[in-house]
Amino acid sequence: MQSIVSFFTHPFFIIIGGLTTVSAIVGLAYTLYLIAKGVLPAWIRLGMGLSKRKIAIFAEGETYDNLKDILADSQIFQEKNIIKIYGQSIKKGKSISIILVHWKTCGKDLLDKVLEIKNDSDSLIVYAPQNEGRIDDDSLTKINDERNSIVVNYRGRLLNDVLVSMITTSYSREQ
């Protein structure tokens, strides 16, 4: 047994062990740096977004209730952060950074007004289920010309796009 112990106390094994330990510590430090630099900011944005950011829904009646229920029932978004905006209250949406527009109830005229109040840093999500009709080409071009704009056809995708919009757009404390 003593011969095995003395074999591994040879200077070669001591040097290799030291180099391996140093490289493991450097690798761990670099991994922690990458997590702090890359993943942590996204987690913070998402956390702040889920707890404090408002979502403006441009729809009316039962359509608004359905969209609100989709978001609230997911238990990802807080119901108090979902705001109905329609008609004369469009200017209330100027301070909200995530705008959800239901195409059928809002149409082309309201879309133009929403695009006027939307900032480049805001996210615009147009929910247009295929069974409710197509968006005309002029409106699609206007939506496409805007930054952070999304056209969604499915409810499940709608939740994903709202969540991703919270991560990719900035959160300001004024909301």
C-alpha positions in Angstrom: 0.0 0.0 0.0 2.9 2.3 0.8 4.2 1.9 -2.7 0.9 3.1 -4.2 0.9 6.2 -2.0 4.5 7.0 -2.7 3.8 6.6 -6.5 1.1 9.2 -6.4 3.2 11.7 -4.3 5.6 11.9 -7.2 6.1 15.5 -8.3 4.5 14.8 -11.7 1.2 14.0 -10.1 1.4 17.0 -7.7 1.9 19.4 -10.6 -0.9 17.8 -12.7 -3.2 17.9 -9.6 -2.4 21.6 -9.0 -3.0 22.5 -12.7 -6.3 20.6 -12.7 -7.4 22.4 -9.6 -6.5 25.8 -11.0 -8.3 25.1 -14.3 -11.4 23.9 -12.4 -11.5 27.1 -10.4 -10.9 29.3 -13.4 -13.7 27.4 -15.3 -16.1 27.8 -12.4 -15.4 31.5 -12.2 -15.8 31.9 -15.9 -19.1 30.0 -15.8 -20.4 32.1 -13.0 -19.4 35.3 -14.9 -21.3 34.1 -18.0 -24.4 33.4 -16.0 -24.2 36.8 -14.3 -23.6 38.5 -17.6 -26.1 36.6 -19.8 -28.9 34.8 -17.9 -29.3 37.0 -14.8 -30.4 40.2 -16.7 -33.0 38.2 -18.6 -34.3 36.8 -15.3 -34.5 40.2 -13.7 -36.3 41.7 -16.7 -38.8 38.8 -16.7 -39.4 39.1 -13.0 -39.9 42.8 -13.1 -42.1 42.4 -16.2 -44.3 39.7 -14.6 -44.8 41.6 -11.4 -45.1 45.2 -12.5 -45.6 45.7 -16.2 -49.0 46.6 -17.6 -50.6 44.9 -20.6 -53.0 47.1 -22.6 -55.7 45.2 -24.4 -57.4 47.0 -27.2 -60.7 45.2 -27.5 -64.2 45.5 -26.2 -67.0 43.4 -24.7 -66.7 39.6 -24.6 -63.5 39.7 -26.7 -61.7 41.7 -24.0 -63.0 39.4 -21.3 -61.7 36.3 -23.3 -58.2 37.8 -23.9 -58.0 38.9 -20.2 -59.0 35.4 -19.1 -56.4 33.8 -21.4 -53.7 35.9 -19.8 -54.9 35.8 -16.2 -55.8 32.0 -16.2 -52.3 31.2 -17.3 -51.2 32.4 -13.8 -48.2 34.0 -15.4 -49.6 37.5 -15.6 -51.3 39.3 -12.8 -54.9 40.4 -13.4 -54.3 43.8 -11.9 -51.7 44.5 -14.7 -54.2 43.9 -17.5 -55.9 47.1 -18.7 -58.8 47.6 -21.1 -58.3 50.4 -23.5 -60.9 51.2 -26.2 -62.7 54.2 -27.7 -61.9 57.5 -26.2 -59.3 56.2 -23.8 -56.6 55.3 -26.4 -54.2 57.9 -25.0 -54.0 55.9 -21.8 -52.1 53.3 -23.7 -49.2 55.6 -24.5 -47.5 54.9 -21.1 -48.0 51.1 -21.5 -45.2 49.1 -23.1 -47.0 46.0 -24.1 -50.0 46.6 -26.4 -52.3 43.7 -27.4 -54.8 44.5 -30.2 -57.6 42.3 -31.2 -57.8 42.7 -35.0 -61.5 42.0 -35.6 -62.9 44.3 -32.9 -60.3 47.1 -33.6 -59.8 47.0 -37.3 -57.7 49.3 -39.5 -58.8 52.7 -38.0 -57.9 51.8 -34.4 -54.7 50.2 -35.6 -53.6 53.5 -37.1 -54.3 55.3 -33.8 -52.5 52.7 -31.8 -49.4 53.0 -34.1 -49.4 56.7 -33.4 -49.1 56.3 -29.7 -46.7 53.3 -29.8 -43.1 54.0 -29.0 -40.3 52.1 -30.7 -39.4 50.4 -27.5 -43.0 49.2 -26.9 -44.3 45.8 -28.0 -47.3 45.5 -30.3 -49.1 42.2 -30.5 -51.9 41.9 -33.0 -54.2 38.9 -32.3 -55.9 37.9 -35.5 -57.4 34.4 -35.4 -57.7 33.0 -38.9 -61.4 32.1 -38.5 -62.1 35.9 -37.9 -60.7 37.0 -41.3 -57.4 38.1 -42.7 -55.6 41.3 -42.0 -55.4 43.4 -45.2 -52.0 43.8 -46.9 -51.8 47.6 -46.1 -52.2 46.9 -42.4 -49.7 44.1 -42.5 -47.2 46.4 -44.0 -47.8 49.0 -41.3 -47.4 46.4 -38.6 -44.3 45.0 -40.2 -42.7 48.5 -40.4 -43.0 48.9 -36.7 -40.3 47.6 -34.3 -41.3 44.9 -31.8 -44.5 44.0 -33.6 -46.0 40.6 -33.8 -49.0 39.1 -35.6 -50.5 36.1 -33.8 -53.1 33.6 -34.9 -53.3 31.2 -32.0 -54.1 31.6 -28.3 -51.2 29.5 -27.1 -48.8 31.4 -29.2 -50.3 34.6 -27.8 -49.2 33.8 -24.3 -45.7 33.0 -25.5 -45.4 36.2 -27.5 -46.5 38.4 -24.5 -44.0 36.6 -22.3 -41.2 37.0 -24.8 -42.1 40.7 -25.3 -41.7 41.2 -21.6 -38.1 39.9 -21.8 -37.1 41.6 -25.0 -38.5 45.1 -24.3 -37.3 47.3 -21.5 -39.1 48.0 -18.3 -39.3 51.6 -17.1 -40.2 52.3 -13.5 -42.8 54.9 -14.5 -45.3 52.3 -15.4 
